Every structure is written in structure tokens, then in C-alpha cells.
């Protein structure tokens, strides 16, 4: 399973990759916004966004790309190892059916 991580801590980049590798995920990590970000994301099985350390512009680019390609997004405010492990568990639980995903149901409840 391919996974893209957007944001996070620079010092933890190798840890993100190693933790994901232990769970069987091939991982790309993007810490900073670049002009080629939209093209370099590709078509992963899921996206993880650490929202507290990412610019709004970067989030917008990634979300538009994910919506266009129908890629599930896992968001977490914290960018620690424990938070990333929680995100990996959510990715593993994801069945690809975003309408039935408990994460999306929680997001919809919080918006109302």
C-alpha cells in the first residue's frame, strides 16, 4: 500500500518512513510546499496530513488532488510518532468507502 504524508517534523521523517514500512506501507513524505507538489503526489492509497505544521495553501493543493483522484485523507493535528501510529491504524481500517468511514462520520458530526 502506498502512503503520502504531508507535513510533520523534519527530524521525524525517517521515523515516519520506518514505522510505515513496518506496517507494509511504501511512503513519501512532503514537509514543505513546492511548485511540483501536485504532480509528485501521484496516486497513493491514502494521504496523511499533519494539520498543525502545514500551510493552508499546501492543504488546499493536496485536498484538491485527493478529491480529483478519490484518495482518502487522514488528518491529525499532532505530528508525533504516536499520532502517526494512530493515523496508520486509521489507514489500515479504511476500506476505501469514504461514505461509510467512521472518521468521516465524526468530521460531519463536528461540522453540524
ChimeraX commands (.cxc) that place a marker at each C-alpha (Angstrom):
marker #1 position 0.00,0.00,0.00 radius 0.5
marker #1 position 1.34,3.43,-0.96 radius 0.5
marker #1 position 1.04,6.28,1.51 radius 0.5
marker #1 position 1.81,10.00,1.25 radius 0.5
marker #1 position 2.50,12.09,4.36 radius 0.5
marker #1 position 2.06,15.84,4.13 radius 0.5
marker #1 position 3.63,17.92,6.88 radius 0.5
marker #1 position 5.26,16.65,10.01 radius 0.5
marker #1 position 8.52,17.17,11.81 radius 0.5
marker #1 position 11.74,17.17,9.79 radius 0.5
marker #1 position 13.58,15.19,12.46 radius 0.5
marker #1 position 10.89,12.50,12.44 radius 0.5
marker #1 position 10.85,11.98,8.66 radius 0.5
marker #1 position 12.90,8.76,8.85 radius 0.5
marker #1 position 10.76,7.55,11.74 radius 0.5
marker #1 position 7.57,8.08,9.71 radius 0.5
marker #1 position 9.06,6.07,6.84 radius 0.5
marker #1 position 10.32,3.27,9.11 radius 0.5
marker #1 position 7.06,2.97,11.07 radius 0.5
marker #1 position 5.07,2.81,7.86 radius 0.5
marker #1 position 7.49,0.26,6.40 radius 0.5
marker #1 position 6.95,-1.98,9.46 radius 0.5
marker #1 position 3.21,-1.94,8.67 radius 0.5
marker #1 position 3.86,-2.71,4.99 radius 0.5
marker #1 position 3.40,0.76,3.53 radius 0.5
marker #1 position 5.62,2.41,0.94 radius 0.5
marker #1 position 5.83,6.06,1.97 radius 0.5
marker #1 position 6.61,9.50,0.54 radius 0.5
marker #1 position 6.95,12.46,2.91 radius 0.5
marker #1 position 6.44,16.10,1.88 radius 0.5
marker #1 position 7.37,18.59,4.57 radius 0.5
marker #1 position 7.35,21.80,2.53 radius 0.5
marker #1 position 5.28,23.26,-0.28 radius 0.5
marker #1 position 6.85,23.07,-3.71 radius 0.5
marker #1 position 5.56,24.07,-7.12 radius 0.5
marker #1 position 5.61,20.42,-8.25 radius 0.5
marker #1 position 3.80,19.00,-5.23 radius 0.5
marker #1 position 0.55,18.36,-7.11 radius 0.5
marker #1 position 2.33,16.31,-9.78 radius 0.5
marker #1 position 4.68,14.46,-7.44 radius 0.5
marker #1 position 1.96,13.10,-5.11 radius 0.5
marker #1 position 0.81,10.59,-7.71 radius 0.5
marker #1 position -1.98,8.15,-6.82 radius 0.5
marker #1 position -1.35,6.77,-3.33 radius 0.5
marker #1 position -3.80,4.56,-1.48 radius 0.5
marker #1 position -4.14,7.18,1.27 radius 0.5
marker #1 position -2.91,10.62,2.36 radius 0.5
marker #1 position -1.95,11.61,5.91 radius 0.5
marker #1 position -1.97,15.34,6.67 radius 0.5
marker #1 position -0.49,16.75,9.88 radius 0.5
marker #1 position -2.58,19.92,10.00 radius 0.5
marker #1 position -0.72,21.86,12.70 radius 0.5
marker #1 position 2.51,22.15,10.69 radius 0.5
marker #1 position 1.22,22.66,7.15 radius 0.5
marker #1 position 0.27,25.87,5.35 radius 0.5
marker #1 position -3.32,26.40,4.22 radius 0.5
marker #1 position -2.15,26.58,0.61 radius 0.5
marker #1 position -0.45,23.18,0.87 radius 0.5
marker #1 position -3.55,21.63,2.42 radius 0.5
marker #1 position -5.73,23.09,-0.37 radius 0.5
marker #1 position -3.46,21.69,-3.10 radius 0.5
marker #1 position -3.38,18.24,-1.50 radius 0.5
marker #1 position -7.14,18.15,-0.84 radius 0.5
marker #1 position -7.99,19.14,-4.42 radius 0.5
marker #1 position -5.65,16.46,-5.75 radius 0.5
marker #1 position -7.15,13.85,-3.40 radius 0.5
marker #1 position -10.71,14.77,-4.34 radius 0.5
marker #1 position -9.91,14.58,-8.05 radius 0.5
marker #1 position -8.29,11.13,-7.69 radius 0.5
marker #1 position -10.68,9.88,-4.96 radius 0.5
marker #1 position -7.91,9.31,-2.41 radius 0.5
marker #1 position -8.87,9.00,1.29 radius 0.5
marker #1 position -7.36,11.61,3.61 radius 0.5
marker #1 position -6.44,11.01,7.24 radius 0.5
marker #1 position -5.94,14.25,9.19 radius 0.5
marker #1 position -4.24,14.66,12.55 radius 0.5
marker #1 position -3.39,17.83,14.42 radius 0.5
marker #1 position -0.27,16.44,16.10 radius 0.5
marker #1 position 2.80,15.23,14.19 radius 0.5
marker #1 position 4.34,12.94,16.84 radius 0.5
marker #1 position 5.19,9.26,16.38 radius 0.5
marker #1 position 2.15,8.25,18.45 radius 0.5
marker #1 position -0.12,10.42,16.30 radius 0.5
marker #1 position 1.36,8.86,13.17 radius 0.5
marker #1 position 0.74,5.36,14.55 radius 0.5
marker #1 position -2.91,6.36,15.13 radius 0.5
marker #1 position -3.07,7.53,11.52 radius 0.5
marker #1 position -1.61,4.22,10.32 radius 0.5
marker #1 position -4.31,2.36,12.24 radius 0.5
marker #1 position -6.95,4.53,10.56 radius 0.5
marker #1 position -5.40,3.83,7.15 radius 0.5
marker #1 position -5.45,0.09,7.87 radius 0.5
marker #1 position -9.14,0.30,8.88 radius 0.5
marker #1 position -10.03,2.30,5.78 radius 0.5
marker #1 position -11.97,0.19,3.32 radius 0.5
marker #1 position -11.90,2.75,0.54 radius 0.5
marker #1 position -15.57,3.53,1.09 radius 0.5
marker #1 position -15.36,7.08,2.40 radius 0.5
marker #1 position -19.12,7.43,2.92 radius 0.5
marker #1 position -19.10,4.59,5.46 radius 0.5
marker #1 position -15.82,5.59,7.14 radius 0.5
marker #1 position -16.20,6.32,10.85 radius 0.5
marker #1 position -13.58,9.08,10.56 radius 0.5
marker #1 position -15.70,10.96,8.03 radius 0.5
marker #1 position -18.84,10.47,10.12 radius 0.5
marker #1 position -17.06,12.10,13.06 radius 0.5
marker #1 position -15.96,15.02,10.87 radius 0.5
marker #1 position -19.52,15.54,9.60 radius 0.5
marker #1 position -20.92,15.48,13.15 radius 0.5
marker #1 position -18.38,18.08,14.29 radius 0.5
marker #1 position -19.35,20.43,11.43 radius 0.5
marker #1 position -23.03,20.48,12.38 radius 0.5
marker link #1:1,2 radius 0.2
marker link #1:2,3 radius 0.2
marker link #1:3,4 radius 0.2
marker link #1:4,5 radius 0.2
marker link #1:5,6 radius 0.2
marker link #1:6,7 radius 0.2
marker link #1:7,8 radius 0.2
marker link #1:8,9 radius 0.2
marker link #1:9,10 radius 0.2
marker link #1:10,11 radius 0.2
marker link #1:11,12 radius 0.2
marker link #1:12,13 radius 0.2
marker link #1:13,14 radius 0.2
marker link #1:14,15 radius 0.2
marker link #1:15,16 radius 0.2
marker link #1:16,17 radius 0.2
marker link #1:17,18 radius 0.2
marker link #1:18,19 radius 0.2
marker link #1:19,20 radius 0.2
marker link #1:20,21 radius 0.2
marker link #1:21,22 radius 0.2
marker link #1:22,23 radius 0.2
marker link #1:23,24 radius 0.2
marker link #1:24,25 radius 0.2
marker link #1:25,26 radius 0.2
marker link #1:26,27 radius 0.2
marker link #1:27,28 radius 0.2
marker link #1:28,29 radius 0.2
marker link #1:29,30 radius 0.2
marker link #1:30,31 radius 0.2
marker link #1:31,32 radius 0.2
marker link #1:32,33 radius 0.2
marker link #1:33,34 radius 0.2
marker link #1:34,35 radius 0.2
marker link #1:35,36 radius 0.2
marker link #1:36,37 radius 0.2
marker link #1:37,38 radius 0.2
marker link #1:38,39 radius 0.2
marker link #1:39,40 radius 0.2
marker link #1:40,41 radius 0.2
marker link #1:41,42 radius 0.2
marker link #1:42,43 radius 0.2
marker link #1:43,44 radius 0.2
marker link #1:44,45 radius 0.2
marker link #1:45,46 radius 0.2
marker link #1:46,47 radius 0.2
marker link #1:47,48 radius 0.2
marker link #1:48,49 radius 0.2
marker link #1:49,50 radius 0.2
marker link #1:50,51 radius 0.2
marker link #1:51,52 radius 0.2
marker link #1:52,53 radius 0.2
marker link #1:53,54 radius 0.2
marker link #1:54,55 radius 0.2
marker link #1:55,56 radius 0.2
marker link #1:56,57 radius 0.2
marker link #1:57,58 radius 0.2
marker link #1:58,59 radius 0.2
marker link #1:59,60 radius 0.2
marker link #1:60,61 radius 0.2
marker link #1:61,62 radius 0.2
marker link #1:62,63 radius 0.2
marker link #1:63,64 radius 0.2
marker link #1:64,65 radius 0.2
marker link #1:65,66 radius 0.2
marker link #1:66,67 radius 0.2
marker link #1:67,68 radius 0.2
marker link #1:68,69 radius 0.2
marker link #1:69,70 radius 0.2
marker link #1:70,71 radius 0.2
marker link #1:71,72 radius 0.2
marker link #1:72,73 radius 0.2
marker link #1:73,74 radius 0.2
marker link #1:74,75 radius 0.2
marker link #1:75,76 radius 0.2
marker link #1:76,77 radius 0.2
marker link #1:77,78 radius 0.2
marker link #1:78,79 radius 0.2
marker link #1:79,80 radius 0.2
marker link #1:80,81 radius 0.2
marker link #1:81,82 radius 0.2
marker link #1:82,83 radius 0.2
marker link #1:83,84 radius 0.2
marker link #1:84,85 radius 0.2
marker link #1:85,86 radius 0.2
marker link #1:86,87 radius 0.2
marker link #1:87,88 radius 0.2
marker link #1:88,89 radius 0.2
marker link #1:89,90 radius 0.2
marker link #1:90,91 radius 0.2
marker link #1:91,92 radius 0.2
marker link #1:92,93 radius 0.2
marker link #1:93,94 radius 0.2
marker link #1:94,95 radius 0.2
marker link #1:95,96 radius 0.2
marker link #1:96,97 radius 0.2
marker link #1:97,98 radius 0.2
marker link #1:98,99 radius 0.2
marker link #1:99,100 radius 0.2
marker link #1:100,101 radius 0.2
marker link #1:101,102 radius 0.2
marker link #1:102,103 radius 0.2
marker link #1:103,104 radius 0.2
marker link #1:104,105 radius 0.2
marker link #1:105,106 radius 0.2
marker link #1:106,107 radius 0.2
marker link #1:107,108 radius 0.2
marker link #1:108,109 radius 0.2
marker link #1:109,110 radius 0.2
marker link #1:110,111 radius 0.2
marker link #1:111,112 radius 0.2
view
